[in-house]
Amino acid sequence: MKVDRIIIIVLDSVGIGELPDAYKFGDEGSNTLVNTAKAIGGLNIPNLESFGLGKIDNIPGVSKEVGARAFYGKMIEASAAKDTTSGHWEIMGVISEKPFPTYPKGFPDEVIEKFTKAIGRPILGNKTASGTEIIKELGAEHIKTGYPIVYTSADSVFQIAACEDVIPVESLYEMCNCARDILKGEHNVGRVIARPFIVENGIYTRTERRRDFSLSPPEDTLLDKAVRKGLEVVGVGKIGDIFAHRGLTREIYASNNHDGILKTIECIKEDFKGIIFTNLIDFDMKYGHRNDPDGYAKALESFDRSLPDIVDALKAKDIIIITADHGCDPTTPSTDHSREYVPLLVFGKKLNKPKSLGIRNSFADVGATVSEALLKSRLDKGKSFFTELISN
């Protein structure tokens, strides 16, 4: 079968069960999909069910008896991590052998001193905190002083929060660029994140103008190779941020899941050869980190309702891959990412009869498959399953 395009949709944080080494990360018992379904008495996701999602694990409300329309399986993260950057990089063939640094006690003086000197003012915070809680705690002082709020989490992130009326968003982005320049070597955190917020009637609300400033991948990803081959490579959502704006011919911003889905469908309807790579962030940002299983379930059900429109837009020589980058179980005490398997669902109108793809040993199997299908070449990392998709 000749393939013209592959569409990869990452359901950010939609994990499907603890990995064997989850105990090393404090994530025993995590299972984002199953535990979310249990918490709300069962998920209503008939379209993902028809793709074979229920055959991957025992998900309340999702049957495993239906005849799957798609290939199905799950993947292990080979990288020593459980963060967005490592997960996406691995999908595109770059495995992170060493985890990014984390700062459970806040950033060292040497980092903060360089940062405050670069931005010309002191900071508030410098501790591990929930993003919604720290702006409630320090928001008034921030507005009074004009000092940005710096905080981190269990992930490798340097986050800067500021009220848009105190520090304009473009100035906040400049501060993030300063931090990104400083955070190198032993302090090469995975992401610097701008967290703008507004205050209305005493209520602190984060806006949709968040921006991630990621490390650049240490080697070429499949995206870089695809661009060199002359293919169109479109990143929808925060893909551009995750890959430091490398390996893309076009970046399309999305304000939320719904917007990302609509823009992905618009891209699918276009006529070009290459890759569409979409990240849907709401699962993680709005519901996983806030321990909100009801919201998480509604987001899953909303995506499910959109799946027929996505499938209808596909052309005969398109393949769609639906997966995730890590877990973020909203039912556990932790508000951080969880070390989990991720689901793997693969559909194409001209593919072979669907079957199980089993347990894949790396997210890079996706990149290896895309490379074989589109670039006609092998990727150094990962094991392609393209032959299984097209052979009897």
C-alpha positions, 0 to 999 in steps of 0.5 A: 500500500502506498501511503501519502500521509500519516496523522498522529494525534497525541491525547496528552497524558491519556495513559493506560496502566502503570509501567513495570518500573512505575515504583521508581517514580512513585506511580504504583496503581496509576492507570489514567484511563481505567481509574478515570472510568471507575471514578465516574461509573464507566466511560461512554466512548463508543467510537474509541471502543470500535477502534479496539480501545477496550481490548487493551485493558479492562476499562469500565463502560468500554467493551472488549468484545466488539470487532475492532475497526483499528489496530490496537496495542500499547507502548512502553516508554523507553526513555527514563522519564514521564514528561511531555518532552521526552514522550513526544521526542521518543514518538519521533525516534529520540530516546532520552537515556537520562532524565531531565533534572527536577527541583523538589526544593526549588531552584538553586541560588545560582540559577535564581541569581542569574535569572533575576539579574537577566530580567532586572527584578526579584522573583516570588515563589521558587518552590514546588507548587500547583499552578492554580494555587500559587497564583492565589497565594502570591498573586496579590503580592505579584500585582503589588510588586511587579515581581514574576512568580517562579515555581516548578513541579515534579516534572522538569519545568521552570514556570513563570506566572504573571498577570497580563496587566502587570507584565505584558505577555510578550515581556513574560515570553522574553523572561522565559527566553532568558530562563531558557538561555540560563538553564543549560548543562546540569540545569537543562530542564525540559521546559520553561513555561510561560503562565499568564493569568488575569484577575477578575473580581478577585478570581485568578484565572490562567489564560490560554496564552501559555507558551512552552520553551523546550530544549532542542532535541539532542539529535535529528528527529523523524520530523527533521528527516521528513522535512529534508525529504521534502514532505510537509510536516504540520504541527498542531497545538504545542508540537512546535514548542515541544520540538523547539520549532524544529522539523516543521514546515507549518505550526498551527496554534490551538487554544484547546482540544476542540480547536485542535481537533477542528484544525486537525480536520482542516489539515486532513482535508488539504491535499499534501503528502507528509505528516500531521502531528497534533497534541491535545493538551486539555486532558493533562493541563485542565483535568489530570493535573487538577485531579478532576476525573469528571472533567477528564472523562468529559474530555475523553467523551468529547474527543470520541464524538469528534472521531467520526469527523476525523475518520470521514476526513481521511483520504484513501492513502492516509493513516491515523495513529492515536496515542499518548505521551505519558499518564496523569491519573486524576484519581491518585493523590499526586497531581503530577504525571504518572509513568504509564503505558500509552494506548496505540490505535491505528486506522486507515481505510485501505489497511489490512484487517485489524489485529492486536499490535501487542505491547511495543517496547518503545514509543519510537515504534511509531516513528519507525513505522512512519519512517518506513511508510513515508520515507522508505527508510529505517529509523535508528530507534524503534521497531516498525509495525508497518508490515503488520498494517499492510500484510495478510 
